[in-house]
Amino acid sequence: MAGRTRYFRLVRLGVAWFGAASVAVAAQVAEPPPRHGAATAVAPTVEGQVQRLLINPFGEVDGLLLADGRVVNMPPHMGEAVAAAVAPGQPVRVGGYAYGYAPNTLKALTVTNMASGQTVADQGPPWPRLPKLPPHLRMSALATLEVSGTVQTLLHGRRGEVKGVILDSGAIVRFPPHALMVPPQPGQPLSAVGLGTRNTHGLSLEATALGPQTGSVVPLAAYGRHARPR
């Protein structure tokens, strides 16, 4: 009888140990390694002076350029409220997260005007969500624009890819990430032709052709996936 009792006690201990080990293994499996380009909390809050508001080719505010060169990205649905709350020259506090592979780039969750105390938070797109036009129809409403200047600031995506530049003329030139094997670098001359918008916040276009100077632009399709303007 004592032998049977000892046997069942050992069985219960074994089951308990196996269950604890399984939970520990499951906990480890439930925490996957961070993905390449994942956002990190390197700079959850930054403060600085607004140099200008950034817009996308449709004219929607989707970012801020701070006086120290840092770029703040935000979804376009925050843009209208941010444009009403802050202006160039004003101090702001930005809460959000840094992109682990994008230098000097922050994704905003909140933007606070430190002078007025007004805060704009990302609460998602407005509800109900209105249907958007297909991309080709939205693009057809844009103007054909041509700009040139010297690259001043690089615009990065969350994986660190260069997806656009700001020229010293203030023009914003966007292009598909990895469209060029060697993207333009600060200090280099750049000319672009594309579709975009000019409004009170500046000029922004989606490039269809790039080149080092006016008159020498080449359609992006001619570069291929891994090429560079010559």
N, C-alpha and C positions, 0 to 999 in steps of 0.2 A: 504493500500500500504506500509505504514511504517512497518507494522507487517511482510509482506512477505519479505521485504528487510532485516529486522533483522533476519528472519528465515534462509534465504540463507547465510547470513554472518556467522551465527552460524554453518551451515553445512560445509562451507568452512574451518572455524577454526577447526572443528572436523576432517575433512579429512587431513588437514595439520598436526595436532597433531598425528593422527594415522599413517601417513606416516613417521613422524620423529621417533615415537616409534618403528615402524617396522624396520627402518634402524638401530636404536640402538640395537635392539634385534638381527638382522642379523649380525651386527658387532661382538656381543658377541659370537654368535654361530660359526662365521667364525674363531675364535681363540681357537682351541681345547687345552685342557691341555697337557703339555709335556708328552710324552710317557715314560714309565719306561725304564731307561737306555739311554734316549736320550742324544745326545751330547750337551754340554753346553760350553759357552765361558769363562770358569773359568780361563784358561791360554792360551789366544790367541797367545802369543809369549813367547818363552822361549829361554834362551841361556845356553850353556854348552859345555863341551869338550867331543868329541866322544871317548868312550872307545872301541867300536867295532861295526861292521855292523852285523845285524841279517839277517839270511836267512831262507826261508821255506824249507820243505823237498825236493823240486825240485831244490834247490840251488839258487833260485832267492832272491836277496836282498829285504826284505820287512820291514826293520826297523833299528833303531839305539838304542844302549844302551849308555846312557850318563854316565859320570864319577860319577855323584851324584845319580845314580840308576834309574833315570827316563827312561822310555821306549817310544820311538817314533815309532808309527806304520805308515806304508805307503803302498799303493797298489804296487804290484810287477812291474807294468809298469813304476813306477818311479825309481825302483831299480838300473838299469844299469846307468842312468844318475847321480844318487846320489853317486854311487860307484866311478864314474869318477871324481866327484867334491869334495868329502870329504874323509878323511882317519882317522884312529884312532890317537888320540892325537891332532887333530885340533879343534879349536873352531867353533861352529855353532850357528846359530840363526834359530829356527824353528817356522814358523807361521802356525797356524791351530786351532784346538779346543780340549778341554779336554773332556774325557768321564766322565759323571757325576757320574757313579758308579764304575769306574775303577781307583784305586789309582795310582798316578805317571805314568799315561799313557796319551799320546797325539797323536792325529791323524794329520799327517803333510799334509799341503797344499803347503807349500814352505819350502825349506831347503837352507840356505845360508852359505857358507864357509866364516866366518868372516875375515879370513886371506887373501883370494884371492878376495873376493867380488862376487864370482860366485854363482848364485842362480838357483836352480832347482824347477820348479813349476809343480803341478799336472795339466796336460792338457788333462787328460783322456787317454784311450788306443790308440795306434797308429791306423791310418786309412790308408788303409782299414783293418778291423779286420780280421785276418786270423782265420779259424776254428781251434778249439782246439780238441785234441784227447779226447775221453771219459775218465773220471777219472780212470777207472780200467786199461785202456791201458797206461795212464801216470804213474800210480803206478807200473805197471809191469816192467818199465824201471829203477826203482830205485834199489839200492843195499840194501841187508839185513845187518843191523848194530846193534851192541850191545854196550851200554854205561853204565857207572855207575859213581856215585859221590855224592856230597852233594848239595842239592837244594840251589841255591844262589839267584835267582830272579824269581818271578812269572810273567807270561805273561797273560794279561787280554784281554777279548773281550769288546765290547762297552757297554755291560750290566753289566760289572763287573765280569763276569764268568771267572774262571781260565781255560785257554785253552792250557797251556804249562808251561814249566819251563826252566831256564838256570842253568846248573850244574856248580860247581866250576871248573870242567875240561874244561868248555867252550862249551860243547855239549848242543844243544837245543833239547828238547823233547817236541813234540806236542801231544795232545790227544784231543778227542772230548769234548766239554764243557759239564759239568754235567755227564760225564762218571763215575765219582767217587763221592760218597756222600761227602767225606772229601778229598779234593785235597791235594797233598803234600805241605808241608810248608817249608819255609827257615830254613836251618839247619838240615833237615831230610835227611837220606841217600836214594838214589833212583837208581834203575837199570832199564833199558828199552831195549827192543828188538823191532825193527821196520824197516820200509822202509824209506830210505832217501838218502842224498847226502853228500859227503865230498869234499870241494873245498878250495880255498885260503882264503875264509872268515870264514871257520870253518866247523862244522858238524851239521846237522839238520835231525831229523827223525820224522816220524809219528808213534807213538807207537802202537804196536799190543799186547804187553805184558809189564806189570810193576810189580815191586817188590821192597822190601827194600834192597836186595843185589843180587849179581850175583848168578845165580843158583836157585833162588827162585821166578823168575818172573812167573806171571800167566796171561794167555790171557785176554784181556780186556773184551771179550764176557762173560767170566766166572764171572766177577764182577757184571754184570747186570747194570742197569741204576743207582742204588743207592747203591754202595758198595765202599769199600776201600781196597787197597792192605794190606796184612797181612804178 
